[in-house]
Amino acid sequence: MYTTIVSTTVLAENLDNPQWVIIDCRFRLNDTEFGRRAYEAQHIPGAFYAHLDHDLSGRVVKGQTGRHPLPDPEVIAHTFSSWGIGPGVQVAGYDDMGGAMAARLWWLLRWLGHSSVAILDGGIAQWEAEGRPLVKEIPQARPGEFVPRVNGALAVNASTVEHLSSDPATVIIDSRAAERYSGEFEPIDPVAGHIPGAVNLPHFFNVGPDGRFLPPEVVRENFLQVLEGREAAQSILYCGSGVTAAHNLVAMEYAGLHGAKLYPGSWSEWITDPARPVAHS
């Protein structure tokens, strides 16, 4: 069972394995249909396409939710079932951004009780660079029986974040780029800055220039520096909308640091309430 990352070699060996399901998670915030077009042009054989907005997120409520609220468990369970995901099935997700989008799929499956999910190390770029097959054929829906078992311990809400933001025993990790954390540049959300007390560790620090994860000991050291002696379970991670923060959660698990939690609403939800404090640095 693969629970964090999986190599292109292992995936290639299991392309015809009925107990494996492959999901293409490519997506762009500034062009929300880019991923679907890229998928239709070519994808790893047998892969289904997961759209971040339509498949991996719930309904946005202006002024109340973040940009990518969690989906209704029963609704996404139906989607997972149509892809053939069920008990004993190994899921492999990939994208073209070092796993930043596929991490959302990874976290959602774990949140709903399915731990056999991993990100393809290096994504489709690594797959293509190795000369492995790509196809245009769209697979037929597969029968599956995904039963959601929500693990509420994996997530926290805004109230909990606000309460713990001043607790020295808790570390809140902002997974966005440094300029967004500092508030000097905000290209997406209407308010710049970060949650008071949060430290910054951008998710893309987990991978090298080739989009492959750095050695686990390197990733572990990066997180130990921001944890400052705290256990991983004492950390809460967020980003702009709860997507790329999941990449840091994958990385922590990969590095042997277990139990961190996600604030799914993240910055885009935090700023919907003007009473919540905002910091700049």
LUMKE-577296 format. One line per 5 residues: number of its first residue (from 1); their letters; for each residue y, z, x of N, C-alpha, C. Coordinates in nm, 3 decimals, always signed. Example, Ala and Ser with C-alpha at 12.3 -4.5 7.8 and 13.67 -1.06 7.14 Angstrom:
2
1> as> -0.569 +0.780 +1.319 -0.450 +0.780 +1.230 -0.330 +0.780 +1.320 | -0.225 +0.708 +1.285 -0.106 +0.714 +1.367 +0.003 +0.787 +1.290
// end
This chain:
281
1> mytti> -0.119 +0.000 +0.085 +0.000 +0.000 +0.000 +0.125 +0.000 +0.088 | +0.219 -0.086 +0.056 +0.345 -0.096 +0.130 +0.457 -0.038 +0.043 | +0.531 +0.057 +0.100 +0.628 +0.131 +0.019 +0.772 +0.123 +0.070 | +0.793 +0.055 +0.183 +0.931 +0.038 +0.232 +0.956 -0.108 +0.268 | +0.897 -0.155 +0.378 +0.911 -0.295 +0.414 +0.774 -0.357 +0.437
6> vsttv> +0.769 -0.489 +0.428 +0.646 -0.563 +0.452 +0.680 -0.685 +0.535 | +0.594 -0.722 +0.627 +0.621 -0.833 +0.717 +0.590 -0.967 +0.651 | +0.647 -1.072 +0.707 +0.619 -1.206 +0.657 +0.471 -1.240 +0.677 | +0.413 -1.191 +0.784 +0.271 -1.219 +0.810 +0.183 -1.161 +0.701 | +0.209 -1.036 +0.665 +0.129 -0.972 +0.560 +0.150 -1.043 +0.427
11> laenl> +0.275 -1.077 +0.396 +0.300 -1.145 +0.269 +0.229 -1.280 +0.265 | +0.234 -1.354 +0.375 +0.168 -1.485 +0.380 +0.017 -1.471 +0.356 | -0.039 -1.363 +0.405 -0.184 -1.340 +0.387 -0.219 -1.307 +0.243 | -0.119 -1.271 +0.163 -0.145 -1.227 +0.026 -0.082 -1.317 -0.081 | -0.041 -1.437 -0.043 +0.023 -1.527 -0.139 -0.067 -1.555 -0.259
16> dnpqw> -0.197 -1.560 -0.237 -0.291 -1.591 -0.346 -0.360 -1.467 -0.400 | -0.313 -1.353 -0.359 -0.374 -1.228 -0.403 -0.321 -1.192 -0.543 | -0.407 -1.188 -0.644 -0.360 -1.159 -0.780 -0.303 -1.018 -0.797 | -0.327 -0.933 -0.698 -0.275 -0.796 -0.704 -0.140 -0.783 -0.635 | -0.080 -0.897 -0.599 +0.053 -0.899 -0.540 +0.149 -0.976 -0.631
21> viidc> +0.271 -0.925 -0.647 +0.376 -0.994 -0.721 +0.498 -1.005 -0.629 | +0.555 -1.124 -0.622 +0.669 -1.151 -0.534 +0.792 -1.176 -0.620 | +0.904 -1.113 -0.585 +1.027 -1.125 -0.663 +1.142 -1.169 -0.573 | +1.207 -1.277 -0.610 +1.325 -1.329 -0.541 +1.448 -1.261 -0.601 | +1.524 -1.190 -0.518 +1.638 -1.111 -0.568 +1.772 -1.164 -0.517
26> rfrln> +1.780 -1.288 -0.475 +1.906 -1.338 -0.420 +2.019 -1.335 -0.524 | +2.139 -1.297 -0.476 +2.252 -1.278 -0.566 +2.380 -1.272 -0.485 | +2.491 -1.317 -0.548 +2.623 -1.304 -0.489 +2.720 -1.248 -0.593 | +2.795 -1.147 -0.557 +2.892 -1.090 -0.650 +3.000 -1.190 -0.689 | +3.039 -1.277 -0.596 +3.147 -1.373 -0.623 +3.097 -1.504 -0.682
31> dtefg> +2.967 -1.516 -0.704 +2.907 -1.635 -0.765 +2.774 -1.591 -0.824 | +2.778 -1.537 -0.944 +2.662 -1.468 -0.999 +2.543 -1.557 -1.030 | +2.562 -1.689 -1.029 +2.448 -1.778 -1.050 +2.399 -1.842 -0.921 | +2.457 -1.801 -0.808 +2.413 -1.855 -0.679 +2.264 -1.832 -0.657 | +2.219 -1.710 -0.682 +2.080 -1.676 -0.656 +1.983 -1.758 -0.738
36> rraye> +2.016 -1.780 -0.864 +1.927 -1.859 -0.949 +1.920 -2.003 -0.900 | +2.037 -2.058 -0.861 +2.038 -2.195 -0.808 +1.956 -2.205 -0.680 | +1.972 -2.108 -0.593 +1.898 -2.107 -0.467 +1.748 -2.096 -0.494 | +1.713 -2.013 -0.591 +1.572 -1.997 -0.628 +1.514 -2.126 -0.682 | +1.588 -2.192 -0.769 +1.539 -2.316 -0.829 +1.528 -2.428 -0.726
41> aqhip> +1.609 -2.421 -0.621 +1.602 -2.521 -0.515 +1.478 -2.502 -0.430 | +1.450 -2.378 -0.392 +1.329 -2.346 -0.318 +1.311 -2.195 -0.307 | +1.186 -2.154 -0.313 +1.154 -2.012 -0.305 +1.014 -1.995 -0.249 | +0.980 -1.873 -0.218 +0.846 -1.842 -0.169 +0.745 -1.867 -0.282 | +0.633 -1.932 -0.251 +0.536 -1.967 -0.356 +0.497 -1.847 -0.442
46> gafya> +0.501 -1.869 -0.573 +0.460 -1.766 -0.668 +0.567 -1.666 -0.705 | +0.685 -1.675 -0.641 +0.789 -1.575 -0.666 +0.856 -1.596 -0.802 | +0.886 -1.486 -0.869 +0.968 -1.486 -0.989 +1.112 -1.455 -0.947 | +1.208 -1.489 -1.033 +1.347 -1.461 -1.000 +1.401 -1.344 -1.081 | +1.464 -1.249 -1.011 +1.527 -1.133 -1.076 +1.677 -1.144 -1.059
51> hldhd> +1.748 -1.159 -1.170 +1.894 -1.168 -1.169 +1.952 -1.026 -1.173 | +2.039 -0.995 -1.078 +2.093 -0.859 -1.071 +2.161 -0.818 -1.200 | +2.245 -0.904 -1.255 +2.318 -0.869 -1.376 +2.230 -0.865 -1.500 | +2.142 -0.965 -1.513 +2.066 -0.981 -1.637 +1.934 -0.907 -1.640 | +1.867 -0.896 -1.526 +1.734 -0.836 -1.522 +1.733 -0.693 -1.467
56> lsgrv> +1.816 -0.669 -1.365 +1.807 -0.543 -1.292 +1.921 -0.446 -1.325 | +1.997 -0.476 -1.429 +2.107 -0.388 -1.471 +2.112 -0.379 -1.622 | +2.176 -0.274 -1.670 +2.196 -0.258 -1.813 +2.330 -0.314 -1.857 | +2.369 -0.283 -1.978 +2.493 -0.336 -2.035 +2.614 -0.261 -1.980 | +2.710 -0.337 -1.933 +2.833 -0.278 -1.882 +2.922 -0.238 -2.001
61> vkgqt> +2.969 -0.115 -2.000 +3.063 -0.067 -2.101 +3.195 -0.041 -2.030 | +3.294 -0.122 -2.058 +3.422 -0.113 -1.987 +3.482 +0.027 -2.002 | +3.524 +0.082 -1.890 +3.586 +0.213 -1.891 +3.489 +0.329 -1.892 | +3.358 +0.298 -1.896 +3.258 +0.406 -1.901 +3.152 +0.393 -1.793 | +3.105 +0.272 -1.770 +2.998 +0.252 -1.672 +3.051 +0.185 -1.546
66> grhpl> +2.967 +0.183 -1.445 +2.997 +0.104 -1.326 +2.962 -0.042 -1.352 | +2.971 -0.123 -1.247 +2.948 -0.266 -1.262 +2.801 -0.302 -1.282 | +2.712 -0.215 -1.239 +2.568 -0.242 -1.255 +2.496 -0.115 -1.301 | +2.518 -0.076 -1.427 +2.451 +0.044 -1.479 +2.300 +0.025 -1.483 | +2.228 +0.135 -1.483 +2.082 +0.127 -1.487 +2.037 +0.063 -1.619
71> pdpev> +1.932 -0.018 -1.612 +1.881 -0.079 -1.735 +1.804 +0.022 -1.819 | +1.789 -0.010 -1.946 +1.705 +0.071 -2.033 +1.561 +0.062 -1.983 | +1.493 +0.173 -1.960 +1.357 +0.168 -1.906 +1.261 +0.081 -1.985 | +1.269 +0.086 -2.117 +1.176 +0.005 -2.197 +1.205 -0.144 -2.185 | +1.332 -0.179 -2.174 +1.369 -0.320 -2.162 +1.321 -0.377 -2.030
76> iahtf> +1.349 -0.306 -1.921 +1.307 -0.359 -1.791 +1.156 -0.350 -1.773 | +1.094 -0.256 -1.841 +0.948 -0.249 -1.836 +0.886 -0.376 -1.893 | +0.948 -0.429 -1.999 +0.900 -0.555 -2.056 +0.915 -0.669 -1.955 | +1.027 -0.671 -1.883 +1.049 -0.774 -1.781 +0.946 -0.760 -1.670 | +0.927 -0.639 -1.621 +0.829 -0.617 -1.516 +0.689 -0.660 -1.561
81> sswgi> +0.656 -0.631 -1.685 +0.526 -0.671 -1.738 +0.510 -0.823 -1.737 | +0.617 -0.894 -1.772 +0.610 -1.041 -1.778 +0.593 -1.102 -1.639 | +0.627 -1.026 -1.537 +0.606 -1.073 -1.399 +0.469 -1.033 -1.346 | +0.393 -0.962 -1.426 +0.259 -0.922 -1.384 +0.252 -0.789 -1.312 | +0.359 -0.711 -1.319 +0.360 -0.581 -1.251 +0.291 -0.477 -1.340
86> gpgvq> +0.198 -0.409 -1.283 +0.125 -0.305 -1.354 +0.058 -0.214 -1.254 | -0.027 -0.124 -1.301 -0.096 -0.030 -1.212 -0.171 -0.103 -1.100 | -0.158 -0.054 -0.978 -0.231 -0.111 -0.865 -0.173 -0.237 -0.807 | -0.064 -0.286 -0.862 -0.004 -0.411 -0.813 +0.097 -0.382 -0.703 | +0.087 -0.458 -0.595 +0.183 -0.448 -0.485 +0.297 -0.546 -0.511
91> vagyd> +0.419 -0.495 -0.511 +0.537 -0.579 -0.532 +0.609 -0.599 -0.399 | +0.651 -0.723 -0.374 +0.731 -0.756 -0.255 +0.858 -0.825 -0.302 | +0.973 -0.766 -0.272 +1.101 -0.826 -0.309 +1.170 -0.881 -0.187 | +1.245 -0.988 -0.206 +1.318 -1.045 -0.093 +1.452 -1.101 -0.137 | +1.541 -1.122 -0.040 +1.668 -1.187 -0.064 +1.711 -1.258 +0.064
96> dmgga> +1.839 -1.286 +0.077 +1.890 -1.350 +0.198 +2.003 -1.266 +0.258 | +2.000 -1.135 +0.232 +2.105 -1.045 +0.277 +2.046 -0.920 +0.343 | +1.939 -0.938 +0.416 +1.879 -0.825 +0.485 +1.816 -0.722 +0.394 | +1.792 -0.759 +0.270 +1.730 -0.667 +0.174 +1.829 -0.592 +0.087 | +1.959 -0.624 +0.099 +2.062 -0.550 +0.025 +2.045 -0.561 -0.126
101> maarl> +2.002 -0.678 -0.175 +1.981 -0.696 -0.318 +1.840 -0.656 -0.359 | +1.743 -0.688 -0.277 +1.604 -0.653 -0.307 +1.586 -0.502 -0.315 | +1.673 -0.428 -0.248 +1.664 -0.282 -0.252 +1.683 -0.228 -0.392 | +1.761 -0.300 -0.473 +1.779 -0.258 -0.613 +1.646 -0.260 -0.686 | +1.570 -0.368 -0.671 +1.438 -0.379 -0.731 +1.349 -0.266 -0.681
106> wwllr> +1.353 -0.242 -0.551 +1.272 -0.137 -0.489 +1.302 -0.002 -0.554 | +1.431 +0.029 -0.568 +1.465 +0.161 -0.623 +1.430 +0.171 -0.770 | +1.454 +0.065 -0.848 +1.424 +0.070 -0.991 +1.274 +0.094 -1.015 | +1.191 +0.026 -0.939 +1.047 +0.044 -0.957 +1.006 +0.187 -0.924 | +1.059 +0.240 -0.817 +1.027 +0.378 -0.781 +1.081 +0.475 -0.886
111> wlghs> +1.200 +0.450 -0.936 +1.259 +0.533 -1.041 +1.171 +0.536 -1.165 | +1.103 +0.425 -1.190 +1.018 +0.415 -1.308 +0.871 +0.442 -1.277 | +0.845 +0.498 -1.159 +0.711 +0.547 -1.129 +0.618 +0.455 -1.055 | +0.668 +0.342 -1.004 +0.582 +0.246 -0.934 +0.621 +0.246 -0.786 | +0.539 +0.307 -0.702 +0.574 +0.322 -0.560 +0.526 +0.208 -0.471
116> svail> +0.438 +0.122 -0.523 +0.385 +0.012 -0.441 +0.483 -0.105 -0.442 | +0.596 -0.086 -0.378 +0.698 -0.189 -0.372 +0.762 -0.185 -0.234 | +0.783 -0.303 -0.177 +0.840 -0.314 -0.043 +0.933 -0.433 -0.035 | +1.023 -0.429 +0.063 +1.117 -0.538 +0.089 +1.062 -0.626 +0.200 | +1.071 -0.756 +0.183 +1.027 -0.849 +0.287 +1.121 -0.840 +0.405
121> dggia> +1.070 -0.798 +0.520 +1.153 -0.780 +0.638 +1.204 -0.916 +0.688 | +1.336 -0.929 +0.692 +1.396 -1.056 +0.734 +1.419 -1.153 +0.620 | +1.362 -1.124 +0.504 +1.387 -1.205 +0.385 +1.344 -1.350 +0.397 | +1.402 -1.432 +0.313 +1.363 -1.572 +0.306 +1.403 -1.647 +0.434 | +1.507 -1.602 +0.503 +1.549 -1.667 +0.627 +1.440 -1.654 +0.734
126> qweae> +1.382 -1.536 +0.746 +1.274 -1.515 +0.842 +1.152 -1.596 +0.803 | +1.124 -1.598 +0.675 +1.010 -1.675 +0.622 +1.026 -1.823 +0.658 | +1.144 -1.876 +0.633 +1.169 -2.018 +0.660 +1.170 -2.048 +0.809 | +1.228 -1.958 +0.889 +1.233 -1.977 +1.034 +1.094 -1.986 +1.095 | +0.999 -1.921 +1.032 +0.862 -1.925 +1.081 +0.783 -2.045 +1.029
131> grplv> +0.851 -2.131 +0.955 +0.787 -2.251 +0.904 +0.690 -2.228 +0.791 | +0.709 -2.121 +0.719 +0.618 -2.089 +0.608 +0.659 -2.167 +0.483 | +0.569 -2.182 +0.388 +0.595 -2.270 +0.274 +0.702 -2.222 +0.178 | +0.776 -2.318 +0.125 +0.874 -2.294 +0.019 +0.849 -2.399 -0.089 | +0.867 -2.361 -0.214 +0.837 -2.451 -0.325 +0.949 -2.448 -0.429
136> keipq> +0.945 -2.544 -0.521 +1.038 -2.546 -0.634 +0.969 -2.502 -0.763 | +0.838 -2.501 -0.763 +0.760 -2.471 -0.883 +0.788 -2.331 -0.935 | +0.821 -2.322 -1.063 +0.847 -2.193 -1.128 +0.715 -2.139 -1.183 | +0.674 -2.020 -1.144 +0.546 -1.968 -1.193 +0.551 -1.932 -1.341 | +0.437 -1.938 -1.403 +0.424 -1.897 -1.542 +0.424 -1.744 -1.550
141> arpge> +0.472 -1.694 -1.663 +0.468 -1.549 -1.685 +0.324 -1.500 -1.672 | +0.307 -1.382 -1.615 +0.174 -1.326 -1.595 +0.157 -1.203 -1.681 | +0.037 -1.182 -1.733 +0.016 -1.062 -1.814 +0.015 -0.937 -1.727 | +0.093 -0.842 -1.766 +0.097 -0.714 -1.695 +0.123 -0.604 -1.795 | +0.103 -0.483 -1.755 +0.128 -0.371 -1.845 +0.201 -0.263 -1.767
146> fvprv> +0.333 -0.279 -1.761 +0.414 -0.182 -1.689 +0.456 -0.071 -1.784 | +0.416 +0.050 -1.753 +0.451 +0.166 -1.835 +0.553 +0.249 -1.757 | +0.677 +0.256 -1.803 +0.778 +0.329 -1.728 +0.758 +0.480 -1.734 | +0.767 +0.542 -1.619 +0.760 +0.688 -1.610 +0.883 +0.732 -1.529 | +0.991 +0.755 -1.597 +1.119 +0.783 -1.531 +1.112 +0.909 -1.446
151> ngala> +1.151 +0.894 -1.320 +1.159 +1.009 -1.230 +1.307 +1.045 -1.216 | +1.352 +1.135 -1.303 +1.493 +1.172 -1.305 +1.540 +1.239 -1.177 | +1.449 +1.287 -1.094 +1.486 +1.356 -0.971 +1.543 +1.261 -0.867 | +1.529 +1.131 -0.888 +1.576 +1.034 -0.788 +1.723 +0.999 -0.804 | +1.784 +1.041 -0.915 +1.922 +1.002 -0.943 +2.006 +1.122 -0.984
156> vnast> +2.135 +1.111 -0.960 +2.230 +1.213 -1.007 +2.346 +1.143 -1.076 | +2.415 +1.215 -1.163 +2.529 +1.157 -1.235 +2.661 +1.198 -1.171 | +2.769 +1.147 -1.226 +2.902 +1.172 -1.169 +2.937 +1.321 -1.168 | +2.900 +1.392 -1.274 +2.932 +1.535 -1.281 +2.865 +1.612 -1.168 | +2.741 +1.576 -1.142 +2.669 +1.643 -1.032 +2.733 +1.611 -0.898
161> vehls> +2.771 +1.484 -0.879 +2.836 +1.445 -0.754 +2.966 +1.523 -0.736 | +3.045 +1.532 -0.843 +3.173 +1.603 -0.834 +3.151 +1.751 -0.802 | +3.049 +1.807 -0.864 +3.019 +1.949 -0.841 +2.974 +1.975 -0.697 | +2.894 +1.883 -0.642 +2.837 +1.904 -0.509 +2.924 +1.850 -0.396 | +3.030 +1.778 -0.431 +3.112 +1.715 -0.326 +3.178 +1.817 -0.234
166> sdpat> +3.197 +1.939 -0.283 +3.257 +2.043 -0.200 +3.155 +2.144 -0.148 | +3.028 +2.116 -0.171 +2.920 +2.204 -0.127 +2.880 +2.167 +0.016 | +2.898 +2.255 +0.113 +2.865 +2.220 +0.252 +2.717 +2.194 +0.275 | +2.633 +2.236 +0.180 +2.489 +2.212 +0.195 +2.450 +2.070 +0.153 | +2.544 +1.996 +0.093 +2.518 +1.860 +0.045 +2.601 +1.761 +0.124
171> viids> +2.542 +1.648 +0.156 +2.617 +1.540 +0.220 +2.613 +1.418 +0.127 | +2.730 +1.365 +0.100 +2.742 +1.245 +0.017 +2.771 +1.128 +0.110 | +2.688 +1.026 +0.102 +2.697 +0.913 +0.194 +2.745 +0.789 +0.120 | +2.857 +0.736 +0.164 +2.914 +0.613 +0.111 +2.855 +0.496 +0.190 | +2.788 +0.405 +0.122 +2.714 +0.298 +0.189 +2.792 +0.168 +0.204
176> raaer> +2.920 +0.169 +0.168 +3.001 +0.048 +0.175 +3.056 +0.026 +0.316 | +3.117 -0.091 +0.336 +3.181 -0.120 +0.464 +3.293 -0.020 +0.490 | +3.324 +0.003 +0.616 +3.422 +0.104 +0.655 +3.559 +0.083 +0.593 | +3.602 -0.043 +0.582 +3.736 -0.069 +0.528 +3.744 -0.041 +0.378 | +3.632 -0.050 +0.308 +3.632 -0.013 +0.167 +3.626 +0.139 +0.154
181> ysgef> +3.548 +0.203 +0.237 +3.542 +0.350 +0.237 +3.680 +0.409 +0.264 | +3.750 +0.357 +0.362 +3.880 +0.411 +0.398 +3.988 +0.381 +0.294 | +3.965 +0.276 +0.216 +4.064 +0.236 +0.116 +4.164 +0.135 +0.165 | +4.149 +0.090 +0.290 +4.245 -0.008 +0.343 +4.222 -0.147 +0.287 | +4.102 -0.171 +0.233 +4.071 -0.303 +0.177 +3.971 -0.285 +0.064
186> epidp> +4.007 -0.331 -0.056 +3.917 -0.319 -0.171 +3.915 -0.451 -0.246 | +3.815 -0.536 -0.220 +3.811 -0.670 -0.279 +3.751 -0.678 -0.419 | +3.692 -0.569 -0.467 +3.614 -0.577 -0.591 +3.666 -0.484 -0.700 | +3.682 -0.358 -0.666 +3.717 -0.258 -0.767 +3.868 -0.235 -0.775 | +3.918 -0.192 -0.891 +4.064 -0.178 -0.910 +4.128 -0.060 -0.838
191> vaghi> +4.048 +0.033 -0.791 +4.099 +0.148 -0.718 +4.029 +0.153 -0.583 | +4.106 +0.177 -0.477 +4.051 +0.185 -0.342 +4.030 +0.330 -0.302 | +3.942 +0.351 -0.204 +3.919 +0.485 -0.151 +3.774 +0.525 -0.161 | +3.749 +0.655 -0.153 +3.613 +0.706 -0.159 +3.609 +0.843 -0.226 | +3.490 +0.889 -0.255 +3.470 +1.021 -0.315 +3.504 +1.126 -0.210
196> pgavn> +3.590 +1.221 -0.244 +3.628 +1.324 -0.146 +3.506 +1.394 -0.086 | +3.508 +1.409 +0.046 +3.400 +1.476 +0.116 +3.289 +1.384 +0.162 | +3.289 +1.260 +0.113 +3.183 +1.166 +0.151 +3.200 +1.120 +0.295 | +3.088 +1.091 +0.360 +3.088 +1.030 +0.493 +3.044 +0.885 +0.478 | +3.073 +0.805 +0.577 +3.047 +0.662 +0.567 +2.934 +0.617 +0.660
201> lphff> +2.836 +0.549 +0.603 +2.731 +0.484 +0.681 +2.695 +0.353 +0.611 | +2.759 +0.242 +0.650 +2.735 +0.114 +0.583 +2.587 +0.073 +0.586 | +2.541 +0.019 +0.475 +2.400 -0.016 +0.463 +2.356 -0.121 +0.565 | +2.449 -0.208 +0.606 +2.409 -0.316 +0.697 +2.386 -0.266 +0.839 | +2.411 -0.138 +0.865 +2.376 -0.081 +0.995 +2.225 -0.067 +1.011
206> nvgpd> +2.150 -0.084 +0.902 +2.004 -0.068 +0.907 +1.932 -0.189 +0.963 | +2.000 -0.303 +0.971 +1.934 -0.427 +1.013 +2.007 -0.489 +1.131 | +1.935 -0.576 +1.202 +1.993 -0.648 +1.313 +2.054 -0.779 +1.266 | +2.106 -0.861 +1.360 +2.168 -0.989 +1.325 +2.074 -1.085 +1.252 | +1.943 -1.067 +1.273 +1.845 -1.154 +1.209 +1.806 -1.105 +1.070
211> grflp> +1.868 -0.996 +1.022 +1.837 -0.944 +0.889 +1.711 -0.861 +0.884 | +1.651 -0.835 +0.998 +1.530 -0.752 +1.002 +1.568 -0.607 +1.032 | +1.491 -0.515 +0.977 +1.521 -0.374 +0.999 +1.511 -0.339 +1.147 | +1.604 -0.254 +1.190 +1.599 -0.202 +1.325 +1.479 -0.108 +1.338 | +1.437 -0.076 +1.460 +1.324 +0.017 +1.476 +1.351 +0.148 +1.400
216> pevvr> +1.249 +0.208 +1.344 +1.268 +0.327 +1.261 +1.338 +0.442 +1.335 | +1.313 +0.454 +1.466 +1.378 +0.563 +1.539 +1.529 +0.541 +1.551 | +1.573 +0.415 +1.556 +1.716 +0.385 +1.561 +1.780 +0.417 +1.426 | +1.716 +0.372 +1.319 +1.766 +0.399 +1.184 +1.771 +0.550 +1.159 | +1.666 +0.618 +1.201 +1.659 +0.763 +1.181 +1.776 +0.834 +1.251
221> enflq> +1.806 +0.794 +1.373 +1.913 +0.858 +1.448 +2.048 +0.837 +1.379 | +2.069 +0.717 +1.323 +2.195 +0.691 +1.251 +2.213 +0.789 +1.136 | +2.106 +0.812 +1.064 +2.115 +0.903 +0.949 +2.123 +1.049 +0.992 | +2.053 +1.085 +1.098 +2.060 +1.223 +1.145 +2.202 +1.260 +1.185 | +2.276 +1.164 +1.236 +2.414 +1.191 +1.276 +2.501 +1.227 +1.157
226> vlegr> +2.480 +1.162 +1.044 +2.562 +1.195 +0.926 +2.505 +1.313 +0.848 | +2.375 +1.336 +0.859 +2.316 +1.451 +0.792 +2.359 +1.582 +0.858 | +2.386 +1.577 +0.988 +2.434 +1.694 +1.062 +2.351 +1.820 +1.035 | +2.222 +1.807 +1.051 +2.133 +1.923 +1.037 +2.078 +1.946 +0.898 | +2.132 +1.877 +0.798 +2.080 +1.893 +0.662 +1.952 +1.811 +0.645
231> eaaqs> +1.873 +1.849 +0.548 +1.755 +1.771 +0.513 +1.797 +1.646 +0.436 | +1.714 +1.543 +0.442 +1.744 +1.420 +0.368 +1.757 +1.448 +0.219 | +1.679 +1.543 +0.169 +1.681 +1.577 +0.026 +1.814 +1.640 -0.016 | +1.898 +1.675 +0.080 +2.029 +1.732 +0.049 +2.138 +1.624 +0.049 | +2.097 +1.499 +0.048 +2.194 +1.390 +0.052 +2.195 +1.310 -0.078
236> ilycg> +2.314 +1.259 -0.110 +2.336 +1.172 -0.226 +2.404 +1.047 -0.175 | +2.353 +0.931 -0.216 +2.408 +0.805 -0.166 +2.471 +0.725 -0.279 | +2.581 +0.659 -0.245 +2.646 +0.571 -0.341 +2.707 +0.453 -0.267 | +2.751 +0.354 -0.344 +2.817 +0.235 -0.288 +2.919 +0.189 -0.391 | +2.932 +0.058 -0.411 +3.026 +0.010 -0.510 +2.972 +0.020 -0.652
241> sgvta> +2.845 -0.016 -0.669 +2.788 -0.015 -0.804 +2.642 +0.029 -0.807 | +2.597 +0.098 -0.704 +2.461 +0.151 -0.704 +2.355 +0.056 -0.657 | +2.395 -0.056 -0.596 +2.299 -0.157 -0.551 +2.269 -0.141 -0.402 | +2.370 -0.161 -0.318 +2.344 -0.157 -0.173 +2.315 -0.016 -0.121 | +2.356 +0.087 -0.196 +2.319 +0.223 -0.155 +2.167 +0.238 -0.153
246> ahnlv> +2.099 +0.161 -0.238 +1.953 +0.166 -0.240 +1.895 +0.117 -0.107 | +1.970 +0.030 -0.038 +1.923 -0.017 +0.093 +1.919 +0.100 +0.191 | +2.019 +0.186 +0.185 +2.016 +0.306 +0.270 +1.900 +0.397 +0.232 | +1.866 +0.401 +0.105 +1.753 +0.484 +0.062 +1.621 +0.427 +0.113 | +1.607 +0.294 +0.110 +1.489 +0.231 +0.170 +1.481 +0.268 +0.317
251> ameya> +1.595 +0.253 +0.386 +1.599 +0.278 +0.530 +1.562 +0.422 +0.563 | +1.609 +0.516 +0.482 +1.575 +0.656 +0.506 +1.425 +0.679 +0.492 | +1.365 +0.623 +0.388 +1.220 +0.636 +0.370 +1.145 +0.573 +0.486 | +1.189 +0.455 +0.527 +1.130 +0.381 +0.639 +1.138 +0.464 +0.768 | +1.246 +0.542 +0.782 +1.267 +0.623 +0.902 +1.206 +0.762 +0.891
256> glhga> +1.134 +0.788 +0.781 +1.068 +0.917 +0.765 +1.157 +1.026 +0.712 | +1.268 +0.989 +0.650 +1.362 +1.085 +0.592 +1.351 +1.076 +0.440 | +1.286 +1.172 +0.379 +1.248 +1.160 +0.239 +1.331 +1.249 +0.146 | +1.345 +1.203 +0.022 +1.401 +1.288 -0.082 +1.548 +1.268 -0.114 | +1.614 +1.171 -0.051 +1.755 +1.145 -0.082 +1.769 +1.092 -0.224
261> klypg> +1.886 +1.113 -0.284 +1.909 +1.072 -0.423 +2.017 +0.966 -0.431 | +2.014 +0.890 -0.538 +2.113 +0.785 -0.563 +2.208 +0.828 -0.675 | +2.336 +0.799 -0.654 +2.432 +0.808 -0.764 +2.447 +0.665 -0.816 | +2.372 +0.628 -0.921 +2.367 +0.488 -0.965 +2.501 +0.430 -1.008 | +2.585 +0.510 -1.074 +2.713 +0.457 -1.119 +2.805 +0.421 -1.005
266> swsew> +2.797 +0.499 -0.898 +2.872 +0.476 -0.775 +3.022 +0.463 -0.796 | +3.090 +0.403 -0.699 +3.236 +0.400 -0.699 +3.294 +0.336 -0.825 | +3.234 +0.227 -0.873 +3.289 +0.156 -0.988 +3.281 +0.239 -1.116 | +3.188 +0.334 -1.123 +3.185 +0.427 -1.236 +3.278 +0.545 -1.210 | +3.277 +0.595 -1.088 +3.360 +0.711 -1.052 +3.505 +0.692 -1.093
271> itdpa> +3.558 +0.573 -1.067 +3.700 +0.547 -1.091 +3.734 +0.517 -1.236 | +3.634 +0.515 -1.325 +3.666 +0.494 -1.467 +3.733 +0.616 -1.528 | +3.718 +0.731 -1.465 +3.783 +0.853 -1.512 +3.896 +0.889 -1.415 | +4.020 +0.872 -1.456 +4.132 +0.899 -1.366 +4.142 +1.046 -1.323 | +4.070 +1.133 -1.390 +4.073 +1.274 -1.352 +3.988 +1.303 -1.230
276> rpvah> +3.897 +1.210 -1.196 +3.814 +1.231 -1.078 +3.894 +1.205 -0.952 | +3.881 +1.290 -0.853 +3.963 +1.275 -0.733 +3.922 +1.155 -0.648 | +4.019 +1.103 -0.575 +3.999 +0.988 -0.485 +4.056 +1.023 -0.349 | +3.982 +0.992 -0.244 +4.030 +1.019 -0.108 +4.048 +0.889 -0.032 | +4.138 +0.893 +0.066 +4.163 +0.781 +0.156 +4.159 +0.834 +0.299
281> s> +4.121 +0.747 +0.390 +4.120 +0.790 +0.531 +4.130 +0.669 +0.620
// end
